[in-house]
Structure formats: structure tokens, C-alpha cells
Amino acid sequence: MSGGTSVPGDGGAPRLVLLTGLDLRAYRGGEKYAATLARELQARGVRVLLYSKVDPNEPPRLAIGELATTVGVPYRFYRLFWLPRLPPLPLAPLAFVRTLRASDTIFTLESTPRFTALVVLLGRLLGRRVVVGLHDPTQVDRLAAEVRGPPPARWRARLFVRFLRGADAVHTINAAQAATLRAAGARSNVAMVNSFTTAEPRPRRPGRPSTFEALFVGPLEREQKGIDLLVEVARRVLAARPEVRLTIVGAGRDRGLVEALAHDEPDRVRLLGFVAERELADVYASADALWLTSRAESFSLVALEAFTQGVPVVGFALPGLHDVTEIYPEGRVAPFDTEGFARSAETLVDRWRETPAEYATLRERLRREAVARLGARVQVPKLAAMLGLRIEELAVPPEAPRPGVG
């Protein structure tokens, strides 16, 4: 069933309503997390209903229609909770409440405080288990600052924390955010379960190439992903190491910065734009290092996917990245020190060139540790326990979510 307003049946399987509040056409980390978690839980016998903002005039980039239970919430219904605007008809709110009532657990990833508070309140009234996911890279830090700041922001933040205490669990995907939430007053119901990977390691290309392939994957924007810092690092490394090539995967409003870099280095910088999910693992596997220049992260699926393919990650030592970069702590660099980042990147190039056998051993270790620590078979049962869902043994891994033709 896809795009309708039906709810799961009354069968014996546990029922989860996953409220994303996200636009699945964007295909960023949050969207990918929601769709992949829905698929993994369904493969383990959970009936999942995925609610998301949908524009009926545009096809979704994620093939969410492949999920057995998906539904589109009218965009104006979501807007109600952060703009002074009413939905055109009462049908959307009524269908929403009926859906929550038919569930066993409600998991909301919508970060808008008013919407989150409403879901917690409705869940309590309906007697359903409610889990609030706070995965935004900056929201938890902002909330902690506002709790101690001047009014009226302090009053709003403290009221939101009181609503969070009413949830059965407040989920974060890294330990630093969990500690910050507890310090802000959420305390006993904070649950930290890291994100997960469903990828399988791909074989490396045969032979030993003469070029070192660096890779960037993500939205091309300055504010969070630090695309301007990437360009600064790339200019330093390309000038110092002639064997380095850089591939950039992604699209975004600051694409002009990397287009200028590619114009200056036409034989050494490739811009691939958007790459389909089923092809992305091969892009990782062909790389020798991932450059992660983010200014803020709540976990970084990109880093985990790189590690899964045996690719070392060089990135700034941000609190949100600490859990995933424990797989390769040597790649951590002081935040926003582009000169230090370039030195660390060059050290990897030297290691790749001078000790190829050691580099191959490193890659194999990263593959093993990524799957052993943060593979879906390890993490999804932890998430199911947090959500209070009974799951079945997974016999065959589900097919990974992939982009649609739109």
C-alpha cells in the first residue's frame, strides 16, 4: 500500500508509526535513516507505517512505495505546527489520530518542538508507547543553551523538556548528545543507540592504481557540510601531492565552489552530482580515503558507509562524530583546522604509497569493525528494544532502499 491513508491491520505483529516530518525527496541522512529503519523492521516482522511530508506533484526520490505500508501526510498539516495556519479540512488531523490509535509504538523524528509535544501528549492520552528521536546536529546543543539562557527562550525550552520527560524514551544517535540532554534535564528516559549500516563490503578494484582517490560525499553546502573547507583542504593537498585525485558526490546550493575547483583542476577533480544508492557502495569501494569537512554532525552515515567499504576517514573531531570515528581515531583533526586536515590527508597518501600491504590490512580492519560494531544485525535489535517492539529473527537481509526514477 502506498500513498494512501490506511493503517496497518489488526494482525498479531507489533505496529510502529514512524513520523519523519521530513521530505523523502531530499535523500539526506535523516530521510535515509527513516526509510532504512522502516525496511529493516518490516523484514523482522514489524508492521510499519511511515508518515512523511509529501508533495503530490513531485515524485519521491526514495522509492518509498516499495515499503509495504507508507502514507503521505498533507504538507499543510505539518506546517500547522510551526506556522499560524490551519489545514484546509479536518480530515488530515482525524486520520492522523486514528493512525496513532492503531499503533503499538509511535516514533517521531520530527524535530519541531510543537509537533513533538503534540505527539507526546496524544500518545499519553491514547496509551501508546512514544519515542522521540532528536537527531538534528544542532538541536540538542541549542536546547541545552536555551534552558540556561534568558527568557522567553528559557521558558519555551524548559516547557519542551517537560514534554520530553513524558515520552517513554528520548532517542539520540551519539553519546555526546545523550550527555547534553541529560544535563539539560531530560535525564532518565534518554536512550542512546547509534545509527547503523546495511551495506555489505564490496570487492576492491584489481591491481594497484597509480593515483590516490580521495572522496567527498554529501550535500554541497557550507553551513553544515563545510564545502568551503573542503575546497581549502583540496587546494592544499592537490598542490602538495600530484598523485591525488578527488571525487565529489552530491548537489547543493554551494556547488559553485567545487565547480571553480574542478575548473582549476580539470584532470584531478571529478564532480559526479547525485549518485543512486545502489551505485554508491562501488564509489566508496574505489576510494582510498574519505574527506569529511562537516561543521556539525549528529553521527555521519557517510563516514560509516565509507568504513564499511574499508575507506579511512579524515574528519574534524566533532562530538557528534566521536562514536563512529572510534573505528579510525587516527583520522580525527582539530575542528576547522584546514592546514592540520591537509597534513593528516597527506599522511594517509604517504602511508598508501610507502606501505601498501599495511594500508590493505588497515582497510580490511575497518571493514570488519564497521560491520561488527554498527551493522544492522547488531543495531536494529537494540532499536527495536528501545521502541518496545518484538522482532523476529532475520533470515534474509532486506533490499536496500534506493532512489526512484524521479
QUIRA-V651547 format. One record per backbone hydrogen bond with DSSP energy under -1.0 kcal/mol. NH is the residue of the N-H (numbers start at 1). CO is the residue of the C=O. E is the energy in kcal/mol with one decimal. If there is no record, write none. Layout:
<<NH & CO & E> <NH & CO & E>>
This chain:
<<16 & 47 & -3.0> <17 & 105 & -2.5> <18 & 49 & -2.7> <19 & 107 & -2.5> <20 & 51 & -2.3> <26 & 23 & -2.2> <32 & 28 & -2.4> <33 & 29 & -2.6> <34 & 30 & -2.2> <35 & 31 & -2.4> <36 & 32 & -2.6> <37 & 33 & -2.7> <38 & 34 & -2.2> <39 & 35 & -2.0> <40 & 36 & -2.7> <41 & 37 & -2.5> <42 & 38 & -2.2> <43 & 39 & -2.1> <45 & 42 & -1.8> <46 & 41 & -2.2> <47 & 14 & -2.8> <49 & 16 & -2.5> <50 & 69 & -1.3> <51 & 18 & -2.8> <53 & 22 & -1.2> <54 & 73 & -1.2> <58 & 55 & -2.1> <63 & 402 & -2.5> <64 & 62 & -2.4> <66 & 63 & -2.0> <67 & 64 & -1.8> <70 & 1 & -1.1> <71 & 50 & -2.2> <73 & 52 & -2.3> <77 & 74 & -1.4> <78 & 74 & -1.1> <79 & 75 & -2.0> <80 & 76 & -1.1> <81 & 78 & -1.8> <82 & 79 & -1.9> <83 & 79 & -1.8> <85 & 83 & -2.5> <94 & 90 & -2.0> <95 & 91 & -2.7> <96 & 92 & -2.3> <97 & 93 & -2.3> <98 & 94 & -2.3> <99 & 95 & -2.1> <100 & 96 & -2.2> <101 & 97 & -2.2> <102 & 98 & -1.4> <103 & 100 & -1.3> <104 & 15 & -2.5> <105 & 15 & -1.9> <106 & 129 & -3.0> <107 & 17 & -2.9> <108 & 131 & -2.3> <109 & 19 & -3.7> <116 & 112 & -2.7> <117 & 113 & -2.8> <118 & 114 & -2.0> <119 & 115 & -2.3> <120 & 116 & -2.4> <121 & 117 & -2.4> <122 & 118 & -2.9> <123 & 119 & -2.8> <124 & 120 & -2.1> <125 & 121 & -2.3> <126 & 122 & -2.4> <128 & 123 & -2.6> <129 & 104 & -1.7> <131 & 106 & -3.0> <132 & 169 & -2.5> <133 & 108 & -3.2> <134 & 171 & -2.8> <142 & 138 & -2.4> <143 & 139 & -2.6> <144 & 140 & -2.5> <145 & 141 & -2.1> <146 & 142 & -2.3> <147 & 143 & -2.2> <154 & 150 & -1.4> <156 & 152 & -2.1> <157 & 153 & -2.6> <158 & 154 & -2.5> <159 & 155 & -2.1> <160 & 156 & -2.2> <161 & 157 & -2.2> <162 & 158 & -1.8> <163 & 159 & -1.8> <164 & 160 & -2.4> <165 & 161 & -1.9> <166 & 163 & -1.2> <167 & 164 & -1.6> <168 & 130 & -2.0> <169 & 130 & -1.2> <170 & 189 & -2.7> <171 & 132 & -3.3> <172 & 191 & -2.2> <178 & 174 & -1.6> <179 & 175 & -2.3> <180 & 176 & -2.1> <181 & 177 & -2.5> <182 & 178 & -2.1> <183 & 179 & -2.1> <184 & 180 & -1.5> <185 & 182 & -1.2> <186 & 181 & -2.2> <190 & 187 & -2.0> <191 & 170 & -3.0> <193 & 172 & -2.0> <197 & 374 & -2.3> <212 & 243 & -2.6> <214 & 245 & -3.3> <215 & 289 & -1.5> <216 & 247 & -2.3> <218 & 249 & -2.2> <220 & 251 & -1.5> <221 & 219 & -1.6> <226 & 222 & -1.6> <227 & 221 & -1.2> <230 & 226 & -2.0> <231 & 227 & -1.9> <232 & 228 & -1.8> <233 & 229 & -2.6> <234 & 230 & -3.0> <235 & 231 & -2.4> <236 & 232 & -1.5> <237 & 233 & -2.6> <238 & 234 & -3.0> <239 & 235 & -1.4> <240 & 236 & -1.4> <241 & 237 & -2.7> <244 & 241 & -1.6> <245 & 212 & -2.9> <246 & 268 & -3.0> <247 & 214 & -2.3> <248 & 270 & -2.9> <249 & 216 & -3.1> <250 & 273 & -1.4> <254 & 220 & -2.6> <255 & 252 & -1.5> <257 & 254 & -1.5> <259 & 255 & -2.2> <260 & 256 & -2.0> <261 & 257 & -1.4> <262 & 258 & -2.7> <263 & 259 & -2.1> <264 & 260 & -1.9> <265 & 261 & -2.0> <268 & 265 & -1.5> <269 & 265 & -1.6> <270 & 246 & -2.7> <272 & 248 & -2.7> <279 & 276 & -1.5> <280 & 276 & -1.1> <283 & 279 & -1.3> <284 & 280 & -2.4> <285 & 281 & -2.6> <286 & 282 & -1.4> <287 & 284 & -1.9> <288 & 213 & -3.6> <289 & 213 & -1.3> <290 & 312 & -2.7> <291 & 215 & -3.1> <292 & 314 & -3.0> <295 & 224 & -3.6> <296 & 224 & -1.3> <304 & 300 & -1.7> <305 & 301 & -3.0> <306 & 302 & -2.1> <307 & 303 & -2.6> <308 & 304 & -2.2> <310 & 307 & -2.2> <311 & 306 & -2.4> <314 & 290 & -2.8> <315 & 331 & -2.0> <317 & 333 & -3.1> <318 & 316 & -2.3> <321 & 318 & -1.2> <325 & 321 & -2.7> <327 & 324 & -1.5> <331 & 328 & -1.6> <332 & 329 & -1.8> <333 & 315 & -1.9> <337 & 334 & -2.0> <338 & 336 & -1.2> <341 & 337 & -2.3> <342 & 338 & -2.4> <343 & 339 & -2.0> <344 & 340 & -2.3> <345 & 341 & -2.5> <346 & 342 & -2.5> <347 & 343 & -2.1> <348 & 344 & -1.6> <349 & 345 & -1.6> <350 & 346 & -2.4> <351 & 347 & -2.2> <352 & 348 & -2.6> <353 & 349 & -2.2> <354 & 350 & -3.0> <355 & 351 & -2.1> <359 & 355 & -2.1> <360 & 356 & -2.3> <361 & 357 & -2.0> <362 & 358 & -2.3> <363 & 359 & -2.3> <364 & 360 & -2.0> <365 & 361 & -2.1> <366 & 362 & -2.4> <367 & 363 & -2.1> <368 & 364 & -2.1> <369 & 365 & -2.6> <370 & 366 & -2.4> <371 & 367 & -1.8> <372 & 368 & -2.6> <373 & 369 & -2.6> <374 & 370 & -2.3> <375 & 371 & -1.4> <376 & 197 & -1.8> <378 & 375 & -1.2> <379 & 375 & -2.5> <380 & 376 & -2.4> <383 & 379 & -2.3> <384 & 380 & -2.7> <385 & 381 & -2.1> <386 & 382 & -2.1> <387 & 383 & -2.2> <389 & 384 & -2.8> <392 & 44 & -3.0> <404 & 61 & -4.4>>
